[in-house]
Amino acid sequence: MTDYNSLFSEDTHSFFRSPVRDIFKRVDLNAIYSFAGGYPSAETFPLDQFKATMGEVIDKYGGKAFQYGATQGVTELREVLSARYGVPLERIQITSSSQQGIDVCTRILADPGDVVLTSNPSYLGALQSFRSYRAEVAGVPYHPDADGFKAAYEAVIESLFAAGRKIKFLYVIPDFQNPSGETLSLKERKILVELARRYGFLIVEDAPYRELRYSGEPVPTIYSLAPDIVLHLGSFSKIFAPGFRLGWIFGHPDVLDKIYVCKQSLDLCPPVFDQYVAAEFMGSGRLDRNLRNSIDLYRGKRDLMLSLLERNMPAGVKWTRPEGGLFLFLTMPERFDSVAFYDTALDAGVAYVAGSFFHTDGTGRNTIRLNFSFMTPERIEKGIVLLAGLLRKSL
């Protein structure tokens, strides 16, 4: 019998499973009330327009659309992104999903033992990537006032420097954060830029939900404030369709060149046909027209969930009120354990993600992330009523 454990690399000891993906393996999402994943609604996929766009791509590019392409991405898609976001072509790298953007930034920047700074809680997929490269993850709790926000970051950074630790980059989702739904103010974004310059680290700004705003006013990207020290990650998954597995990075050419070389050993090039479809769909104005419909749909679902929580949740439960994105975050009394409660909820037919999985230090066991984009309004209502009833019995 082969001893596989003796053959695995040291990196594999740093891998950890996604509880979200394990939920998908365990149950049929359509058979339960699932608030667990970050799935867009299939209602936002304009299938007839996809079909028409794909035909146009084949007519326009022929066999070129199915050939290998440039590692940095096809020029046509980079040009469309350049025009849409006002970023020079040489500062744009296409990725095979935004998740790859997180991973490749970590791969080129972090050595084992280096520190990645992030908010606490933070996106689970990013935490998986950081730890797979054996980086140390240092989390900073969010403070809603700018002075407390700055003081919290300074305290963590100073303690790391005092211990002789090297911070390579700060990872942050400034718009409708996953999992909390929080959005950073312009003042808070400027604070992060000032700290990055003062202490000599980069910022990886993850913005997959930025264009899904339902209320309030847009805040400038961190990249727009400091394009020389910020890597901005974008994604087609939430504004187009996740099955295309496309994203992008805006950054300084010197950093993008390292990513370019790194990607040659990963996937050679992003999926070429998908890139041409995305370029045609975005460049023709179809994406913006469809995005308006998606925003209207998700705004209604967000408002519905907030009203249902208000009417049904027991006393002592609090939640965020996001201006956009796909998630809101529940906080229960301190004694509540959302990890232990999960099987009770799933056995009753409702799924969520325990908030502790998003925390860098294992805290937050009294928190829950809920998604409002995936299910129909009718199923959202039934699921929230069911979950609230279960919590009422437990609290």
URSUL-V144191 format. One record per residue. N is the residue number from 1. RES is the residue in one letter. OMEGA is omega in whole degrees, -180 to 180 (999 if undefined). NEAR is the number of other ideal C-beta (glycine too) atoms within 12 Angstrom. D_FIRST is the distance of its C-alpha to the first C-alpha in whole Angstrom. Layout:
n = <N	N>
res = <RES	RES>
omega = <OMEGA	OMEGA>
near = <NEAR	NEAR>
d_first = <D_FIRST	D_FIRST>
This chain:
n = <1	2	3	4	5	6	7	8	9	10	11	12	13	14	15	16	17	18	19	20	21	22	23	24	25	26	27	28	29	30	31	32	33	34	35	36	37	38	39	40	41	42	43	44	45	46	47	48	49	50	51	52	53	54	55	56	57	58	59	60	61	62	63	64	65	66	67	68	69	70	71	72	73	74	75	76	77	78	79	80	81	82	83	84	85	86	87	88	89	90	91	92	93	94	95	96	97	98	99	100	101	102	103	104	105	106	107	108	109	110	111	112	113	114	115	116	117	118	119	120	121	122	123	124	125	126	127	128	129	130	131	132	133	134	135	136	137	138	139	140	141	142	143	144	145	146	147	148	149	150	151	152	153	154	155	156	157	158	159	160	161	162	163	164	165	166	167	168	169	170	171	172	173	174	175	176	177	178	179	180	181	182	183	184	185	186	187	188	189	190	191	192	193	194	195	196	197	198	199	200	201	202	203	204	205	206	207	208	209	210	211	212	213	214	215	216	217	218	219	220	221	222	223	224	225	226	227	228	229	230	231	232	233	234	235	236	237	238	239	240	241	242	243	244	245	246	247	248	249	250	251	252	253	254	255	256	257	258	259	260	261	262	263	264	265	266	267	268	269	270	271	272	273	274	275	276	277	278	279	280	281	282	283	284	285	286	287	288	289	290	291	292	293	294	295	296	297	298	299	300	301	302	303	304	305	306	307	308	309	310	311	312	313	314	315	316	317	318	319	320	321	322	323	324	325	326	327	328	329	330	331	332	333	334	335	336	337	338	339	340	341	342	343	344	345	346	347	348	349	350	351	352	353	354	355	356	357	358	359	360	361	362	363	364	365	366	367	368	369	370	371	372	373	374	375	376	377	378	379	380	381	382	383	384	385	386	387	388	389	390	391	392	393	394	395>
res = <M	T	D	Y	N	S	L	F	S	E	D	T	H	S	F	F	R	S	P	V	R	D	I	F	K	R	V	D	L	N	A	I	Y	S	F	A	G	G	Y	P	S	A	E	T	F	P	L	D	Q	F	K	A	T	M	G	E	V	I	D	K	Y	G	G	K	A	F	Q	Y	G	A	T	Q	G	V	T	E	L	R	E	V	L	S	A	R	Y	G	V	P	L	E	R	I	Q	I	T	S	S	S	Q	Q	G	I	D	V	C	T	R	I	L	A	D	P	G	D	V	V	L	T	S	N	P	S	Y	L	G	A	L	Q	S	F	R	S	Y	R	A	E	V	A	G	V	P	Y	H	P	D	A	D	G	F	K	A	A	Y	E	A	V	I	E	S	L	F	A	A	G	R	K	I	K	F	L	Y	V	I	P	D	F	Q	N	P	S	G	E	T	L	S	L	K	E	R	K	I	L	V	E	L	A	R	R	Y	G	F	L	I	V	E	D	A	P	Y	R	E	L	R	Y	S	G	E	P	V	P	T	I	Y	S	L	A	P	D	I	V	L	H	L	G	S	F	S	K	I	F	A	P	G	F	R	L	G	W	I	F	G	H	P	D	V	L	D	K	I	Y	V	C	K	Q	S	L	D	L	C	P	P	V	F	D	Q	Y	V	A	A	E	F	M	G	S	G	R	L	D	R	N	L	R	N	S	I	D	L	Y	R	G	K	R	D	L	M	L	S	L	L	E	R	N	M	P	A	G	V	K	W	T	R	P	E	G	G	L	F	L	F	L	T	M	P	E	R	F	D	S	V	A	F	Y	D	T	A	L	D	A	G	V	A	Y	V	A	G	S	F	F	H	T	D	G	T	G	R	N	T	I	R	L	N	F	S	F	M	T	P	E	R	I	E	K	G	I	V	L	L	A	G	L	L	R	K	S	L>
omega = <-180	176	-177	-178	-180	-177	-178	179	177	-179	-176	178	-180	178	168	-173	173	177	178	180	178	175	-178	178	-171	-173	171	-176	-179	-179	180	173	-172	171	-167	-172	175	-176	167	175	176	176	-179	-180	-179	-170	179	178	175	-178	-180	-179	179	176	178	179	180	179	-174	-171	179	-178	179	-178	-178	-179	169	179	-180	-179	-178	-179	-180	-176	-177	179	179	178	178	178	179	-180	-176	-172	177	-179	180	-176	-177	179	-176	175	176	179	173	-178	175	178	176	177	177	-175	-176	175	178	-177	-178	-174	-169	169	176	-179	175	-176	167	-180	178	175	177	15	179	-177	-176	-180	176	178	177	-179	-178	-176	178	176	176	171	173	-179	179	-177	179	179	-178	173	-174	176	-172	-179	178	177	-179	-178	-180	179	-180	-178	-180	-179	-179	179	178	179	179	179	178	-179	-178	177	-179	178	173	175	-176	172	-171	-178	175	-170	172	23	-164	-174	-178	175	179	176	177	180	179	177	178	177	-180	177	-180	179	179	179	-177	-174	171	174	179	175	171	-177	-179	-171	-177	-175	-169	-176	177	179	-176	179	-179	-176	178	177	179	177	174	178	-179	180	-175	-175	180	-177	-178	169	-176	-179	175	-176	171	-171	-176	-179	-177	174	-177	-178	178	177	-180	173	179	175	168	180	178	-178	-180	178	180	179	177	177	178	-180	180	-178	178	178	-178	-175	-178	180	174	-178	-169	-180	180	180	179	177	179	179	179	-177	180	-176	-179	-176	-180	-179	-179	178	179	-180	177	178	179	-180	177	-180	-176	177	179	180	177	-178	178	-178	179	180	178	177	-180	-175	-168	-173	179	178	179	177	178	180	177	179	-173	176	-179	178	-173	-170	162	-168	179	174	179	175	-172	-175	-175	180	-177	177	179	-177	-171	-178	176	-180	-177	177	179	175	179	-177	174	173	179	-174	-178	180	179	-178	-176	-175	178	177	177	-179	178	-179	-179	171	177	174	179	-174	-165	-172	175	178	-179	-179	174	-178	-179	-180	180	178	179	-179	180	178	178	180	-180	179	-174	-174	999>
near = <5	7	7	9	11	9	9	13	15	13	17	16	13	23	18	21	18	26	29	34	21	20	32	22	13	20	24	13	27	17	13	28	36	36	45	41	36	40	29	35	31	19	22	32	26	23	15	12	25	25	15	18	33	26	17	22	31	19	15	20	25	13	14	20	29	18	17	18	29	24	27	32	41	36	22	30	45	37	23	34	37	25	18	26	26	16	29	18	26	22	29	43	46	49	48	34	35	44	31	32	46	46	36	40	43	41	31	32	33	34	18	22	20	28	35	46	43	46	38	33	40	41	45	39	38	44	40	28	38	41	30	29	32	24	36	28	43	36	32	38	25	33	23	17	14	21	14	17	30	27	18	28	39	24	20	34	30	20	18	29	21	11	15	11	24	24	36	36	40	47	48	47	48	47	43	41	39	51	48	41	39	35	35	38	25	21	20	34	33	25	34	44	34	24	36	32	19	18	27	16	35	39	48	46	44	49	48	41	41	36	31	42	28	35	20	16	13	20	26	26	35	41	37	24	27	29	29	21	29	38	48	44	49	41	42	42	39	42	42	42	33	29	19	36	26	46	42	48	48	43	41	26	22	17	31	35	20	23	39	29	19	27	31	17	14	21	23	20	26	41	30	32	30	36	44	39	41	43	40	33	37	36	26	20	17	26	33	19	18	31	29	21	22	33	31	19	30	41	27	22	41	37	23	29	42	28	20	31	33	17	14	27	29	22	12	18	30	22	35	34	27	38	31	41	46	47	47	44	40	41	29	35	19	15	13	30	24	42	26	16	31	34	19	23	36	30	15	24	25	36	43	44	41	39	38	31	37	42	33	31	21	19	22	35	26	28	38	45	43	50	42	50	44	36	36	21	25	14	29	36	23	24	37	39	24	29	42	35	22	33	34	18	14	24	22>
d_first = <0	4	6	9	12	12	13	15	19	21	23	21	21	25	24	25	26	29	30	33	30	28	31	31	28	29	33	35	37	40	40	40	43	41	42	39	38	40	41	44	46	46	50	50	48	51	50	53	53	50	50	53	52	49	52	54	51	50	54	55	52	50	47	47	46	43	42	41	43	44	41	44	44	47	51	52	50	50	54	54	52	55	58	57	56	58	55	56	53	52	51	49	45	43	40	37	38	39	36	35	38	37	34	36	38	36	34	37	39	36	34	32	35	37	39	39	42	43	44	43	42	41	39	35	34	36	34	31	31	33	30	28	30	30	33	35	37	41	42	46	47	50	54	56	59	59	60	57	55	56	56	52	51	53	51	48	48	51	48	45	48	49	45	45	43	43	43	42	43	44	43	45	46	50	51	50	47	43	43	46	49	51	53	54	58	59	60	56	55	58	56	53	54	56	54	51	54	55	52	50	47	47	47	44	46	44	47	45	48	51	53	52	55	57	60	61	61	59	58	58	54	53	53	56	57	55	54	53	51	49	46	47	44	46	44	45	43	45	48	47	44	40	39	40	38	41	42	44	45	48	49	50	50	48	45	45	44	41	40	41	39	36	36	36	32	31	33	36	38	39	39	42	44	43	45	48	48	48	51	53	53	53	56	58	58	56	54	57	58	55	54	58	57	53	55	57	55	53	56	57	53	53	57	56	53	55	58	55	54	58	59	56	54	55	56	54	52	53	52	52	55	53	55	53	49	47	46	48	47	48	48	48	50	48	47	45	41	40	36	37	39	37	36	39	40	38	38	42	41	41	39	40	38	38	40	38	35	38	39	38	38	37	40	42	40	44	44	43	43	44	44	47	47	45	46	50	52	52	49	49	52	50	47	49	51	48	47	50	50	47	48	51	50	47	50>
